[in-house]
């Protein structure tokens, strides 16, 4: 089954998110209030690791497991990145979680977070519906 | 042994592991690291209504749903079975400020004062849990990604639109945590 590897990688990511406290509502408050370095420490190690990995993939022309060349999709700027970004930021500080941590928290047994998740699905649906009328 | 497995990891270990998700997904099958797109896939799979943005073959993106289901399982393993019984070492200034707004510190990732079923049916609870969740779903799709898609994947591939998106996330988050949240916590008091 070709999707099994993604299930396993997701499991790994979920464990990491919990073990580095990136699912913690408290950590998000601390980060947004600039009271502590912990979350910034995560970002300043994660991003260079990602940059270095992508550089190595290009440098040594590393292929996927099935032998395809690796393609990195370009993101094209639109104003949604700013408007949507601000709105997401507000919600992130309220709920203390972005989509990944939301899922991990549900797994960790924080069942009220299911309501946050359903609300996020509803938000995605409303965006999809309003999309033609929103500035981008 | 089990005690060691339950411990939290320092940020420099965690950061490297999160960063390695980028090459892992690329090498596994040319997948861009990101979680919020799976919200769109779930909507596309469940909503039969004719909304152009949701009218695509979500089955082709099924890897997203497997990855998301994995995160739930990972949360169960890392946050429940092997959950750290020690509370996070949060700055005392943060704890004090929240305390003044009626949120008492506890171990276990989320404040029990907020994330409980009876608080959900109060005005502040509704705004924090339901409106907060709504903004996460609405905002990430509007912004074309979340912390993983823009913050980790976009920045790892040196894309400036992602930097603008991440900057916007933080401006929103700072305004929200500093001014909006304290105001909302005190509504109806």
Interface residues (C-beta under 8 A of the other chain):
Chain A: X2 X3 X4 X5 X6 X7 X8 X9 X10 X11 X12 X13 X14 X15 X16 X17 X18 X19 X20 X21 X22 X23 X24 X25 X26 X27 X28 X29 X30 X31 X32 X33 X35 X36 X38 X39 X41 X42 X43 X44 X45 X46 X47 X48 X49 X50 X51 X53 X54 X56 X57 X62 X63 X64 X65 X66 X68 X70 X71 X72 X73 X74 X75 X76 X77 X78 X80 X81 X82 X83 X84 X85 X86 X87 X88 X89 X90 X91 X92 X93 X94 X95 X96 X97 X98 X99 X100 X102 X103 X104 X105 X106 X107 X108 X109 X110 X112 X113 X115 X116 X117 X118 X119 X120 X121 X122 X123 X124 X125 X126 X127 X128 X129 X131 X132 X134
Chain B: X8 X9 X11 X12 X13 X14 X15 X16 X17 X18 X19 X20 X21 X22 X23 X24 X25 X26 X27 X28 X29 X30 X31 X32 X35 X36 X38 X39 X40 X42 X43 X47 X51 X52 X53 X54 X62 X63 X64 X66 X67 X68 X69 X70 X71 X72 X73 X74 X75 X76 X77 X78 X79 X80 X82 X83 X84 X88 X89 X90 X91 X93 X94 X95 X97 X98 X105 X108 X109 X110 X111 X114 X115 X116 X117 X120 X127 X128 X129 X130 X131 X132 X133 X134 X135 X136 X137 X138 X139 X140 X141 X142 X143 X144 X145 X146 X147 X148 X150 X151 X152 X153 X154 X155 X156 X157 X158 X159 X160 X161 X162 X164 X165 X166 X167 X168 X169 X170 X171 X172 X173 X174 X175 X176 X177 X178 X180 X181 X184
